[in-house]
Amino acid sequence: MKESFIGSIWLRAILLLLALVPVGNAPATAQDTLRAAAVVNDEVISVLDLAMRTRLAILSSGLNDSPEVRGRLQQQVLRNLIDERLQLQEAKRLDISVSQGQLESALEQLARQNKMSRQQFADFMRQNDVLPKVLSDQIRGNLTWQAVVQRRLRPSVEITDDEIDEIIGRLESSEGRNQFRVSEILLAVDSALREEEVQNTAQRLIDQIRTGANFAALARQFSQSATASVGGDLGWIEEGQLDDDLDRVLTRMQPGQLAGPIRSFGGYYLLLLHNQRRISMGDSTVNLKQLLFALPTNPSPDQIAQMQARAAEIASSVVDCASVDALAEQYGSPGSGDLGNIKLSQLPPNLRSTVAPLPIGQPSQPIRVAVGISVVIVCDRERDGVDRERIRESLADQRVDLLSRRYLRDLRRAANVDIRL
């Protein structure tokens, strides 16, 4: 009974496709649906494969199925299928695979996200002329590529404490600036020959979103960023965190607004701004040491410049906090040495903006203060309410995402791909 039901779905799918795949002026036949839409290193992607995956993309995105919509999405779906074959071929070469249990778990999670049981979800797919296997194949491809990335790329990524301190310092110095909750869709451009094609596809996607398509669903189907698995959700990001091309657009957007296509590093982006807020990092305590160089009352510009140069020269001898005391005693004015623990919020604005991003043990640039020129060194830092491990994971994810896109780009360049549509 089950085989008969599945067979009837394939029959309905083929009958549907016969109306969609004309060959010249002749009537379409069942054989037309099995011809190659593309050949990827001797593996065939059939017209039927392409049509069924396009149907899945339309269904999951909430679009109305029509020849016009299929025509708009087909080229990008085909590109995704080609990438998927390349990823699976690379996984096979590396002897990397995912278990049936991992696949079942992912399908269960997807069903729950759609507020259905696994059986209800499978029935829903069949009722809409999409075999559950089509979705299973797509998810298996995603999971397999994730496994490749985790094994091949993730071990090579190491985030240092200095990098985390730099991010936190930048956030602290940005206190009061805007932070955005935003989602993205990235369509990669790996060749100048595909520039116009990818731009046109990005424009088609944004047109579909503006007419009611679900952004997150389209991101899962089409985005080539690591955020595709979570519907393109970037979470909360600060002003200046994205590439300049994207940041300029983002800072002018209002919550609920859609923007794109935006050409930036890697390809074309679509952005959806969900919300925005002011950055609030709480307070931090820093242990500071200082080299202070006194200036006369009402110093001339030349005197200030000469003292700044002297301060910079002496500060270049600082190798760590332990070396500051000797330099302070030898060269510094009264006020040099250990300043103790100070709340960042209690520092003057010019000093706070310098201290906030300063790595531990590294001297600052000379700073003009009331009594002269100061060089400060952060010897310790305690931050309230900052999750360092979350920042570490976020930085690692960003780096792995960049490496995985380069990896896929290299696979494309080395592949023999023959597109026959």
N, C-alpha and C positions, 0 to 999 in steps of 0.2 A: 504493500500500500504506500509506504514511504517512498520507495523508488519510483512508483507511478506518479506520485504527487510532484517529486522533484523533476521528473521527466516532463511533466506538463508545464512546469515553470520555464524550463529550457525551451520548450516548444513555443510558449507565448513570447518569450524573449526573442527567439529567432524570427517569429512572425512580425513582431514589432520592429526588429532591425531590418527586415526585408524592405520595409517602406522607407528606411533611412539611408540605405547604402546603395544607391544606383551606380551602375557601371556604364559610363557613356550614355547612350540613349536606350540601351537594352533594359528590360525589366530585371530587377534584382533577383538573385537566387540564393538558396541556403548556402551554396558554396561560396558566395561573395563574402558572407560573414566570417568565413574561416580563412580568408586570404590575409596576407601579412599587412598590418598597418605599419610595422617597423620590425627590423631585424637587429638584435643587439648581440654582437659577438656570436653569431650563428643561432641565437635563440629568438624565436618568433613571438611577437606580440600581435595577436590577431585583431581583426576589425571587431570581432565579438568581444574580446577582452577589453578593448578600448570603449566600446559602447556600454558594456556592463559597468565598467568603472566610472564612466561619465554619468550613467544613471544613478550610481551610488552617490556621487558627488552632488548631484541635483537633489536627491532625496534627503541627504543628511544636511544640506544647506537650506532646506525649506523653500526651494525655488519651484516655480511652475515648469513642468516638463514641456518643452516646445522645440521645434527645429531651430529657432533662433537662439534659444538658451544653450542647446547642445552645441551649436556652431561656435558660440562664444567661449565655451569651456573646453572644447575638445582638444585643442592644441596643447593647453597647459596640462590636461589630464594625461595626454600622451607623453609629454615631457616627464611627468612624475613617474609614469610606468617605466620609462626608459631608465630613469635614475634608480628605481626600485630594482630592476633587473641587474643593473651594474652593482648595486649594493649586495644583492643576494649572491651574485657571482663571486664577489670579493670575499664574502663570508664563507662560501664553499671552498675557495682557495685556501683560506685560513683555518678550515675545519671548525667553524664557529656556527652554532645553531641554537635555537631556543626550543625548550621542551613543550610538549603538549599541555603540561600543567601551567606553564607561564602564559601560553596562549589562552587557555580556558579562564585563567584569572583575569586577564585583560578584557576578555569578552564579558565576563560577569560584571566587572567594574563599569564598562560602557553601558550595559543594560541598566544597572542601578542609576547611573547618571541620567538616563532617560526615563527613570521611574517605572521600569518594567522588570518582570522576571526574565530570566534567560530565554525561556520558551516563548513568552509573549514577544520578546524582541525578535526572535527568529521568525515567528509567525508574521510580525509586522513587515519584515524584510521580504518574505515570500509574497505577501499580499500586494506588495509594490513591485513585483516582478524582479526582485534582486535576490539571488541565491545567497544565503548566509556565507557560503564559501568565498564569495567575492570580498566581503568585509574581512573574513578570517585571513585571506591572503594578504590584504593590505596591512592588517595589524601584525601579521607574522613578519612582513617585510620591515615594518617600523621597529619591532622588537629586535630583529636580527641585526639591523644596522646599529641600534643602540648598544648591542652586545659587542659589535666590532669596535665601536668608538670607545667603549669602556675598557676593552682589553688592549687596544693599540695606542690610544691617545691619552686617556685619563692618567695612566702612571707617569707620563712625561710632564705633567702639569704640576708645578709646585708653587704655592702662594706663600710668600714670606711675611713675617710679622711687620716688616717695614712697609710692604704694600698695603696691609690692612690699616696700619697707622696712618698712611697717607690718605686713604679713603675716609677714615673717621675724622682726621684733621680737616679734610676738605668739607665734610659735612658740618663740622663745628664752626668753621669759618664762614659757612653759608647760612648760619642761623638766621631765620626769618625770611629766607628766599622760598621760592615756590617748589613744590614737589608734586609730581603728576602720577596718577594711576592710568596706565595706558596699555593698549594692546597693539600688536603689529602683525602685518603680513609681509613677508619678504619673498619676492620673486627674483632669483639670482640671475645675473648676466655674466656668463663665463666666456663669452665671445662677442666681439664687436659686430659680428654678422647677425647676432640674435637680439641686438639692442632694440630695434623697432618692434620685433615680434613680442618681446617681453613687456615693453611699454604698453603695447596695445592690449595684451592680456591683463595687465594691471588695471588699465582703464576699464576693461570689461567687468572685472571683479568689483571695482568701486561702483560702477553703474548698477550691478546686481544688488550690492549692499544698500544702495540708496533706494532701490525699489522693493526692499523688504527681506533680502537674504540675510542669514545669520552670520555675523562677522566671525564668531568663534568657530562655527562649523566650516566656513570657507578656509580659515586659518589651518584647521586640522587637515583639510584636504589638499591645500595648495601651497601653504607657506613652506619655505625652505630654511627657516630659522629653527633653532632648537626649541623655541617656544611653541612650535606647531602642536606638540603633544598636549599642551594646556590651553589650546585655543588662542594662541598668540599673546597670552597675558604676560606682560613684563613686570607686573607688580608696581610698587611705588618707586619712581626714579626721580632724581633731582635735576634741576635745571643745569644744563651743561654736561650731563652724563652721556647723552647720545652724540652721534656725529653732528658736526656743525650744521649740515644741511637739514637734518631732522630736527635739531634743537631750535633752529630759527622758526620752523613751522609750528612746533609744539608749543612754544611760549606765546604764540598768538592765538591758540585755539581756546575754545570754551568747552566746558564739560558737555558731553553728548555729541560733539562735533567729529566728523570724519574728514580726513585729509589724505591727499595723494592723487596720482602716483608721485612719489618724491624720489628723485635719483640721488643715491648716496653710495657710499662704499659698498660694493658687493652686488648692487642691483636696485630694484624699485621697491619702495615701501608704501604700505597703506597704514595709517595710524588712526586709532579710535581712542579719544580721550574720555575716560569714564568720570574722573573727578580730579580735583586738585586741592592742595592744602599748603600751609606754611611749615617749613622745616623747624622742628623743635627737638634738639638733642639732649635737653636737660643740662646738667653742669658736669664739669670735670675738675679734678684736682691734679695740678702739675707740681713736681719738685723742680725748682729752678736754681741755676747758678748764673752768675752775671760777671762779665768783664766790663767795667765802667771806666770811661775815659772822660775826665772833666774838661770843660771848655770855659774860657773866661766869660765874664758878663758881656752881653751884647757882642758875640763873636762875629767876625766878618765871614763872608762866604768862603774865602780862601782858607781861613782857620778851620771852618767846619769840614771842608773838603780834605784838608791835610789830616785832620784827626780821623775822619772816616777811613782814609787810606791806611793810616797806622793801625786802626782797630781791625781792619780786614786782614792786614798782614799778621798781626799777633794771633788773631782767631784761627788763622790757617794752621797754627801749631797745635790746636786742640785735637786730640785723638779720641778722647772719651771724657766722661765727667771727672774722673780722678785727676786728669791733667790740668783741670781748670784752676784748682786752688793754687798751684805753684805759679801759674801765669798771672793770676789775680794779685798774688803777693809781689811778684816781680815788676809788673807793668801797670796794674790797675790803680785807680783812685779809690779812696774810701767809698764804701758801698759795693765794691766788688766782692765776689765770693758767693757763699750759699745764701739764697733768699728764702729757703724753706718751702713748705707746701702752700700753694696759693690756688684758690678757685679761679678757673678761667674767666668766669663772669666778673671777677673783681679787678681784672687787668684793664688798663686803658685800651680803647678800641684799636689803636695802631699796634700796640704790643700784643693784644689778643689775636688779631688777624695773622701776626707773625708766628706766635707760639703754637696756635691750634694745629697747623699741618706739619710742624717741625718734628722730624724723626728724633728718637731718643739718642743723645750723645752727639748730635750734630750742631755746630754753632750756627746761629742765625746770621743774616747779613747785618751790618751795622745799622742801628736804629737811632734816630734823633730823639732824645728825651730832654726833659726840662733842664737838667744840669750838665748835659754833655752827649756823648755817644755811648750806646750800650750794645753789647753782644750778649745774647742769652742762650743758654743751653738747657734743654729739657733732660733731666736725669731720671725721671720716673713719671708715669701718667696713670691715673685711675679714672675710668670713665663710668658714669652712671647710666645704666640701662642700655648699654651697647652690646649686641650679640656678635662677638668677634667671629665665631664659627659660621654664623649665617653669612657674614660678609666674605669670609674665606670661600665658602661654597659658591656664593654668587660670582665672585671673581673667577673661580675655577670653571664654572659653567660657561661663562663668557669666553674664556680662552679655549675651552674644548669645542665650543660651537664654531669659533673661527677656524680651528684646526680641522674640524670635520668637514666644513665647507670646502676648504682647500683640498682635503683628501678626495672628496667627491669630484671636485673640479679636475683633479689629476686623473681619476678613473675615466671621466668623460673624454679627456684629451687622448688617453691611450686606447680608447675603445674604437671598435669598428661598428658604427651605427648607420643603418640604412633606413631612412624614413620614406615610406612608399605611398603616403596619402597626398 
